[in-house]
Amino acid sequence: MKTLLLLLSTVLLFQGSGTQKLESSFNNLKGADTKENQILYFNLFPSDFRTFERIFGYVEDKPGPLYEESFDYISRFFELDKVSKKEKISKAINIGINGKWEADAISHLQQTLEPLVLENVDLTYQILKGKQQKEIESFFYFLFGGPHPKHTIPTQLHKLKGIDRKFYSYISNGHRKALKESVH
């Protein structure tokens, strides 16, 4: 029991300090938009959906510590111009894996990520093709999810059908699941 409590308190302490470091990094970046500050902010930004949701979203009816400022943090992540597009897309994809649409910071991430993916289909494919089928489908479920998903897959992704039919089927599976689970 003591070990469990120690482990839990360590995790909570780390979570808090991680959020504080991200907040401090964000403020430093507002003061000085240097390469060093951008890279630090990028590295401190969440790398998976669970962490992202815990910091910026709502979990168990409680807002995350940066919920109120989440749009600014997410927008700034995508505006980083000293971090490569590939690194940003890769990190955003990792956040999207196992993600589920919510009408808050998660929606903002999704809406900001979608045009980036559609403008960079080849790069997105390059990043995703090394992942497992389940992860690829999960990412596209996240990307297409929401209360009113589009009934068709964006045309920009159709070229992948000719390049890698199996990969395109994963896109279709994610899209189909998003449609099935939408409210309409």
Legacy VTK file of the C-alpha trace (Angstrom):
# vtk DataFile Version 3.0
C-alpha trace
ASCII
DATASET POLYDATA
POINTS 184 float
0.000 0.000 0.000
2.802 2.415 0.896
4.528 1.616 -2.382
1.347 2.374 -4.311
0.886 5.697 -2.508
4.516 6.621 -3.102
4.212 5.777 -6.783
0.966 7.740 -7.117
2.373 10.801 -5.365
5.503 10.671 -7.539
3.376 10.539 -10.696
1.232 13.454 -9.507
4.310 15.455 -8.562
5.881 14.825 -11.963
2.619 15.667 -13.720
2.423 18.972 -11.881
6.030 19.877 -12.512
5.673 18.887 -16.185
2.707 21.225 -16.541
4.573 23.984 -14.711
7.570 23.527 -16.999
5.320 23.716 -20.059
3.659 26.851 -18.702
7.020 28.439 -17.935
8.326 27.512 -21.372
5.230 29.008 -23.027
5.740 32.269 -21.126
9.442 32.335 -22.015
8.526 31.831 -25.655
6.109 34.773 -25.517
8.956 36.899 -24.170
11.651 35.706 -26.586
10.796 33.708 -29.693
14.209 32.062 -29.989
15.123 28.708 -31.463
16.113 27.475 -28.004
12.744 28.493 -26.497
10.812 26.959 -29.392
12.647 23.648 -29.115
12.145 23.531 -25.346
8.428 24.281 -25.736
8.119 21.620 -28.433
9.876 19.043 -26.250
7.671 19.838 -23.237
4.424 19.770 -25.233
2.474 16.531 -24.609
3.413 13.552 -26.783
0.312 11.384 -26.358
-3.429 11.827 -26.130
-3.796 10.921 -22.478
-1.256 13.523 -21.349
-2.677 16.112 -23.748
-6.196 15.567 -22.421
-5.036 15.639 -18.797
-3.323 19.018 -19.304
-5.649 20.781 -21.758
-8.977 18.943 -21.657
-11.592 17.786 -19.206
-11.032 14.590 -17.253
-13.670 13.280 -14.854
-15.603 16.573 -15.036
-12.544 18.592 -14.024
-10.656 20.951 -16.313
-6.974 20.318 -16.849
-4.524 22.835 -15.388
-4.124 24.655 -18.725
-7.690 24.212 -19.972
-8.514 27.936 -20.072
-5.408 28.772 -22.119
-5.406 25.602 -24.214
-6.178 27.269 -27.549
-3.165 29.571 -27.164
-0.866 26.669 -26.276
-2.068 24.524 -29.173
-1.917 27.357 -31.691
1.603 28.200 -30.566
2.665 24.574 -31.011
1.624 24.646 -34.660
3.210 28.087 -35.194
6.699 26.949 -34.179
8.850 27.801 -37.191
12.188 26.619 -35.800
10.907 23.036 -35.454
10.594 20.981 -38.624
7.192 20.311 -40.118
7.942 16.584 -39.921
8.585 16.767 -36.170
5.390 18.763 -35.555
3.238 16.446 -37.652
4.821 13.397 -36.035
4.155 14.656 -32.518
0.605 15.709 -33.399
-0.046 12.284 -34.945
1.163 10.626 -31.744
-1.251 12.790 -29.765
-4.078 11.836 -32.123
-3.488 8.100 -31.732
-6.058 6.781 -29.231
-7.699 10.209 -29.274
-11.392 10.957 -29.272
-13.065 14.197 -30.284
-14.296 16.539 -27.554
-15.666 20.071 -27.989
-12.717 21.873 -26.445
-8.928 21.793 -26.767
-9.114 18.390 -28.410
-11.345 19.801 -31.137
-8.930 22.698 -31.630
-6.023 20.283 -32.029
-8.005 18.252 -34.553
-9.117 21.317 -36.548
-5.585 22.696 -36.663
-4.032 19.346 -37.544
-6.407 18.369 -40.362
-5.288 21.032 -42.888
-1.646 20.320 -42.042
-2.161 16.620 -42.775
-4.065 17.330 -45.990
-1.398 19.779 -47.194
1.339 17.236 -46.407
-0.111 13.869 -47.407
3.243 12.389 -48.469
4.918 13.396 -45.206
1.957 12.133 -43.172
2.105 8.821 -45.028
5.861 8.589 -44.428
5.347 9.115 -40.686
2.366 6.776 -40.329
3.446 3.899 -42.560
5.853 2.653 -39.878
3.083 2.374 -37.300
0.779 -0.538 -36.539
-2.593 -0.874 -38.286
-4.437 -0.171 -35.037
-2.503 3.088 -34.529
-3.096 4.271 -38.096
-6.816 3.554 -37.894
-6.960 5.213 -34.483
-5.287 8.350 -35.821
-7.692 8.675 -38.748
-10.633 7.980 -36.444
-9.436 10.940 -34.377
-8.783 13.131 -37.409
-12.211 12.483 -38.919
-14.162 12.242 -35.654
-16.646 14.687 -34.242
-20.366 15.316 -34.051
-20.694 15.839 -37.822
-17.878 14.061 -39.678
-17.657 14.511 -43.433
-19.289 11.643 -45.260
-16.365 11.229 -47.630
-12.635 10.941 -47.140
-10.892 14.163 -48.224
-9.747 13.969 -51.843
-6.158 14.824 -50.897
-5.859 11.365 -49.330
-7.198 9.519 -52.383
-3.762 9.437 -54.010
-2.647 7.031 -51.280
-5.077 4.468 -52.672
-2.784 4.110 -55.701
0.399 4.078 -53.623
-0.580 1.721 -50.803
-4.014 0.091 -50.903
-3.576 -1.519 -47.486
-2.713 1.822 -45.894
-5.701 3.455 -47.584
-7.932 0.730 -46.139
-6.732 1.804 -42.668
-7.783 5.374 -43.494
-11.182 4.045 -44.603
-11.560 2.006 -41.424
-10.836 5.055 -39.250
-13.268 7.140 -41.280
-15.983 4.484 -41.119
-15.622 4.246 -37.329
-15.843 8.046 -37.004
-19.063 8.052 -39.034
-20.511 5.167 -37.055
-19.835 6.805 -33.688
-20.980 10.303 -34.640
-24.268 11.630 -33.331
-25.701 11.904 -36.869
LINES 1 185
184 0 1 2 3 4 5 6 7 8 9 10 11 12 13 14 15 16 17 18 19 20 21 22 23 24 25 26 27 28 29 30 31 32 33 34 35 36 37 38 39 40 41 42 43 44 45 46 47 48 49 50 51 52 53 54 55 56 57 58 59 60 61 62 63 64 65 66 67 68 69 70 71 72 73 74 75 76 77 78 79 80 81 82 83 84 85 86 87 88 89 90 91 92 93 94 95 96 97 98 99 100 101 102 103 104 105 106 107 108 109 110 111 112 113 114 115 116 117 118 119 120 121 122 123 124 125 126 127 128 129 130 131 132 133 134 135 136 137 138 139 140 141 142 143 144 145 146 147 148 149 150 151 152 153 154 155 156 157 158 159 160 161 162 163 164 165 166 167 168 169 170 171 172 173 174 175 176 177 178 179 180 181 182 183
